Amino acid sequence: MNQQIPRFRNAEIDEICEGLIKRYEGKAYGKRSIDIVSFAHDYFKLRIMYTSIAEDDPNKLSFLADGITPINIYYQGHIQSVVVPEKTILLDKVLKYPHERNRRFFCIAHEVFHYIESILTNSPVISAYHTEFDSNRKYPISELTEIMNFRECQADRGAAALLMPYVLLRNTCMQFTNNQNIRIFGENVFTSKDKKILQDISRYLGVSFTALTIRMKQLKLFEKHKLDEYISNEFNLNNGKAGG
């Protein structure tokens, strides 16, 4: 029998995750980046372990164990199928490297939201991989469907909401810009100054530049401008011709 996928509205995900983080952080809420490792352990008693995941897809970087479903790992030079205790988040060892901090935090937050789903629906934990999408790889339709399915997209939204709740993100932006708005031209273009600020914010919060800009779009934290304004200013165009 197929397990029914729990469905939550985006606004509902944001509000629930922000409420959880607010209660966990207490008076510090909105004043510091989220320690997702401590949140997972202290609030939900989830264990985080590292291993060498040996699935066919190298982009499978993390796994939420249900205590029943086996996972393939490398152990002493061989692939072994093991069952990991429930409430365990397995991370591939590649995520231990310092330069993988952003991916590590997002994978943990993704799996934490899957666990939150089980609480909200009063159902057993559903084991799941977090598969990172590789834009340079050609995927079979079946695999692409699995990666982009509703449940995984929902968990990505939850991960972003846990790492970047509205108040924290708003306060951090104000701090890094001296209370100025960050402008976006069209859908994806920033001035070099604002791009540098966004990169600084992403490092502070422990998230990728892409995850940050997606989240800020979701929360409408950008000051929107037309792309033509950027082109006119950056290329010094006058009546469609480059100026001197």
C-alpha positions as MATLAB code, in Angstrom:
seq = 'MNQQIPRFRNAEIDEICEGLIKRYEGKAYGKRSIDIVSFAHDYFKLRIMYTSIAEDDPNKLSFLADGITPINIYYQGHIQSVVVPEKTILLDKVLKYPHERNRRFFCIAHEVFHYIESILTNSPVISAYHTEFDSNRKYPISELTEIMNFRECQADRGAAALLMPYVLLRNTCMQFTNNQNIRIFGENVFTSKDKKILQDISRYLGVSFTALTIRMKQLKLFEKHKLDEYISNEFNLNNGKAGG';
ca = [
       0.000    0.000    0.000;
       1.389    3.413   -0.930;
       1.887    5.839    1.906;
      -0.032    9.043    1.473;
       2.221   12.056    1.046;
       1.494   14.711    3.675;
       0.762   18.007    1.946;
       1.212   21.402    3.532;
       0.776   24.850    2.048;
       3.971   26.880    1.724;
       2.635   29.512    4.118;
       1.853   26.739    6.601;
       5.380   25.305    6.328;
       6.918   28.741    6.866;
       4.780   29.485    9.904;
       5.296   26.109   11.572;
       9.063   26.163   11.045;
       9.385   29.742   12.204;
       7.345   28.924   15.299;
       9.587   25.967   16.137;
      12.778   27.967   15.670;
      11.368   30.866   17.698;
      10.580   28.583   20.634;
      13.962   26.877   20.405;
      15.965   30.108   20.176;
      14.023   31.993   22.834;
      15.354   35.511   23.421;
      18.121   34.934   20.877;
      15.605   34.449   18.066;
      16.341   36.601   15.044;
      19.745   37.649   16.364;
      21.988   34.788   15.255;
      22.260   32.110   12.588;
      20.498   28.806   13.244;
      22.533   25.925   14.713;
      20.593   23.247   12.870;
      22.687   20.425   14.369;
      21.819   21.413   17.936;
      18.198   22.030   16.948;
      17.898   18.523   15.499;
      19.518   16.895   18.511;
      18.150   18.973   21.387;
      14.605   19.506   20.132;
      13.856   16.201   18.401;
      16.545   13.856   19.785;
      17.722   13.035   16.274;
      21.153   11.462   15.934;
      23.468   12.629   13.156;
      26.018   10.134   11.852;
      28.474   10.136    8.968;
      29.127    7.216    6.654;
      30.050    6.466    3.038;
      26.724    6.089    1.257;
      27.036    3.480   -1.488;
      23.889    3.989   -3.534;
      24.020    4.053   -7.341;
      23.413    7.808   -7.420;
      26.393    9.748   -5.981;
      24.093   12.730   -5.402;
      22.290   10.899   -2.592;
      23.921   12.744    0.258;
      21.707   12.128    3.282;
      19.166    9.646    4.595;
      16.500    9.733    7.301;
      16.248    6.258    8.813;
      12.948    4.660    9.773;
      14.555    1.673   11.506;
      13.252   -0.688    8.809;
      14.504    0.352    5.383;
      18.092   -0.771    4.616;
      20.731    1.538    3.159;
      23.876    0.570    1.271;
      27.143    1.834    2.756;
      30.840    1.222    2.190;
      32.411   -0.638    5.107;
      35.950   -2.040    5.125;
      36.149   -1.830    1.347;
      32.841   -3.565    0.674;
      29.251   -2.514    0.106;
      26.983   -3.622    2.913;
      23.249   -3.232    3.364;
      22.444   -2.088    6.888;
      19.384   -1.022    8.837;
      19.963    2.116   10.861;
      17.972    2.885   14.040;
      14.981    5.186   13.650;
      15.522    8.907   14.298;
      18.983    8.793   12.729;
      20.132   11.157   10.000;
      22.927    9.652    7.941;
      25.179   12.056    6.049;
      27.724   11.094    3.447;
      31.288   11.686    4.659;
      31.904   14.146    1.845;
      29.732   16.617    3.764;
      32.228   16.694    6.664;
      34.644   18.909    4.733;
      34.599   22.571    5.829;
      33.806   23.795    2.320;
      30.679   21.603    2.325;
      29.181   23.426    5.320;
      26.254   24.919    3.375;
      25.253   21.612    1.793;
      25.674   19.846    5.148;
      23.361   22.261    6.944;
      20.745   22.113    4.190;
      20.776   18.292    4.090;
      20.300   18.142    7.865;
      17.454   20.679    7.747;
      15.831   18.755    4.893;
      15.806   15.517    6.886;
      14.649   17.316   10.035;
      11.617   18.564    8.134;
      10.821   15.011    7.019;
      10.791   14.103   10.708;
       8.563   17.100   11.461;
       6.168   15.789    8.805;
       5.800   12.530   10.716;
       4.915   14.438   13.895;
       2.398   16.688   12.147;
       0.646   13.730   10.523;
       0.941   11.419   13.564;
       2.501    8.772   11.344;
       5.675    6.655   11.374;
       8.864    8.152    9.988;
       9.119    7.571    6.239;
      12.706    6.839    5.259;
      13.961    9.173    2.563;
      17.076   10.253    0.727;
      17.935   13.844    0.056;
      19.185   13.823   -3.521;
      20.992   16.888   -4.745;
      20.100   17.888   -8.285;
      23.124   18.031  -10.627;
      22.434   20.507  -13.445;
      25.262   19.031  -15.545;
      23.849   15.520  -15.571;
      21.157   14.041  -17.820;
      18.517   12.267  -15.731;
      16.096    9.537  -16.806;
      12.487   10.738  -16.583;
      11.729    8.312  -13.731;
      14.669    9.569  -11.663;
      13.935   13.215  -12.393;
      10.345   12.672  -11.265;
      11.592   11.177   -7.991;
      13.952   14.093   -7.357;
      11.328   16.717   -8.112;
       8.380   15.010   -6.444;
       6.127   16.993   -4.181;
       7.401   15.547   -0.922;
      11.029   16.392   -1.652;
      10.169   19.902   -2.844;
       8.127   20.341    0.313;
      11.080   19.247    2.455;
      13.349   21.704    0.645;
      10.882   24.477    1.480;
      10.905   23.299    5.103;
      14.707   23.218    5.201;
      14.869   26.802    3.944;
      12.247   27.872    6.480;
      14.223   26.307    9.340;
      17.545   27.835    8.305;
      16.129   31.178    7.167;
      12.973   32.081    9.110;
      11.493   35.434    8.151;
      12.504   37.495   11.189;
      16.099   36.232   11.134;
      16.436   36.855    7.409;
      14.893   40.314    7.603;
      17.076   41.316   10.560;
      20.222   39.949    8.928;
      19.536   41.839    5.705;
      19.008   45.067    7.625;
      22.227   44.478    9.558;
      24.339   43.852    6.459;
      22.817   46.730    4.445;
      22.486   49.369    7.183;
      18.689   49.207    6.868;
      18.705   49.566    3.080;
      16.739   47.354    0.681;
      18.502   44.922   -1.636;
      17.426   45.503   -5.215;
      16.676   42.781   -7.748;
      16.413   43.616  -11.439;
      14.117   41.390  -13.428;
      14.104   37.994  -11.756;
      17.778   37.212  -11.117;
      20.069   40.203  -11.577;
      21.844   42.199   -8.845;
      24.384   44.993   -8.798;
      27.913   43.914   -7.887;
      27.536   45.710   -4.542;
      24.305   43.919   -3.638;
      25.658   40.581   -4.876;
      28.606   40.971   -2.492;
      26.197   41.707    0.367;
      24.146   38.617   -0.491;
      27.290   36.486   -0.539;
      28.224   37.813    2.907;
      24.718   37.055    4.216;
      24.786   33.526    2.793;
      28.117   32.825    4.506;
      26.804   34.184    7.799;
      23.662   32.042    7.687;
      25.462   28.947    6.411;
      23.398   28.624    3.237;
      24.195   28.778   -0.449;
      23.798   31.954   -2.490;
      21.091   30.234   -4.540;
      19.140   29.042   -1.481;
      19.316   32.541   -0.013;
      18.036   34.329   -3.117;
      15.222   31.802   -3.592;
      14.165   32.275    0.018;
      14.263   36.067   -0.229;
      12.075   35.903   -3.339;
       9.611   33.668   -1.500;
       9.417   36.128    1.392;
       9.327   39.201   -0.892;
      12.394   40.748    0.739;
      13.834   42.222   -2.449;
      13.086   45.683   -3.818;
      11.990   44.884   -7.362;
      13.172   46.868  -10.371;
      12.903   46.418  -14.120;
      15.823   44.773  -15.874;
      15.969   47.657  -18.338;
      16.955   49.983  -15.485;
      19.958   47.791  -14.676;
      21.014   47.567  -18.321;
      20.729   51.328  -18.808;
      22.815   52.047  -15.698;
      25.448   49.331  -16.008;
      26.083   49.752  -19.725;
      25.670   53.525  -19.726;
      23.068   53.303  -22.470;
      21.309   56.335  -23.868;
      18.470   55.832  -26.327;
      19.567   52.286  -26.920;
      23.222   53.164  -27.686;
      26.259   52.736  -25.480;
      27.478   56.016  -24.067;
      31.031   57.183  -23.776;
];
